[in-house]
């Protein structure tokens, strides 16, 4: 293999890696996706994520939902949210496939920006808004000054 | 009748001939408060669709209602009231042009008052059982209307988006305008905040819009408006609504 070809392959690999990183980091912004799934009969809730120095605060708007019907699952870096609706929602005059669909639940998965302390999470639910406070997993190292 | 201001067309399919109308504007912004409140007014008063606004600056979208093709930005009228609403967020690059076109068109109606309905983002909305409404008037007369109706004036702060430009142009062009806003979620549809705005609007326009009826539909509206809220948030990034939480840097 010539030196020139090796160089071209390395450049190509570099840009492929960069593209993967960009999609991973900003995928949610670029992705055009539908906020409902007729097969699973579920809607995607509106959510918001704020990161402070020691925690991640996630809120979700969950109308037609009771506290006991919310299921939150957290791994080191992923949060899964499911919630059943008290009343199935149907939009009889809306669109095509939607008009015949009854939606029974909300569902959303959120990628967390850092690893978290999953056993110290606090969730509250008030006026249909879910708030989840997730402490970050922080390793502190004291630096000696010479 | 067709008017043009740059690239925006405001079309009256039925000519509006009301003397000194009240003009209410509710466009998608913080918490969709203005839109929810204005739609409630349109539905309750059974206002008639009389016109629309179109532009190549807007996304290429039309909406279907009961099989009829419509522009997403519409003008309704009944008696002395005119309402302007949009079912799509206004792109930030169209704000100046749309404001110019609205000001030019509305000025010809010789309005008694223009009322811009909107949400005011507050970070602690989740903990507020009751939300406050605030108003801004562009002249002595509108400031007196605000005081007479015991609505709190917003004295110091930063205003962004179309309403900011509209207020500024209203002062320059002598159009009596009130911006009427309620504390709201920034990122979620907020029918509770819209209900507070409707209460104040009832006072300003001597209406009797049913606030309870709006609150009873709150959950339905929150489900239905998720997609518009998401689109509005994307669009609002251009106007930075969070700046309304900031302190103005200069003393007045």
Boltz contact constraints between the chains, C-beta under 6 A:
constraints:
  - contact:
      token1: [A, 35]
      token2: [B, 226]
      max_distance: 6.0
  - contact:
      token1: [A, 35]
      token2: [B, 227]
      max_distance: 6.0
  - contact:
      token1: [A, 46]
      token2: [B, 188]
      max_distance: 6.0
  - contact:
      token1: [A, 46]
      token2: [B, 226]
      max_distance: 6.0
  - contact:
      token1: [A, 46]
      token2: [B, 229]
      max_distance: 6.0
  - contact:
      token1: [A, 48]
      token2: [B, 187]
      max_distance: 6.0
  - contact:
      token1: [A, 61]
      token2: [B, 188]
      max_distance: 6.0
  - contact:
      token1: [A, 63]
      token2: [B, 219]
      max_distance: 6.0
  - contact:
      token1: [A, 63]
      token2: [B, 222]
      max_distance: 6.0
  - contact:
      token1: [A, 63]
      token2: [B, 223]
      max_distance: 6.0
  - contact:
      token1: [A, 64]
      token2: [B, 219]
      max_distance: 6.0
  - contact:
      token1: [A, 89]
      token2: [B, 223]
      max_distance: 6.0
  - contact:
      token1: [A, 129]
      token2: [B, 126]
      max_distance: 6.0
